Amino acid sequence: MLNYSAVDNAISAKLNVLQTGYGRRLRVVKPVWMFTIVFRLFYAGIRMFIRKAFNVYERIVKRVFSRFL
């Protein structure tokens, strides 16, 4: 099992470093985070759309094949 307290301490230390040392960089990082979140949502939407379209396509192909076979 993972030692959660150690992970928590590491995360808090990282956050402290981010808050103190990398204040300028955090402003640059925030838009990147926003972009990744938006991109992930967009990508998920595209995947869902492709899956639905593929299902419809599969149905059409099955109908056509059932007529021929």
Secondary structure as GFF3:
##gff-version 3
##sequence-region A 1 69
A	DSSP	alpha_helix	4	20	.	.	.	ID=ss1
A	DSSP	alpha_helix	23	68	.	.	.	ID=ss2
###
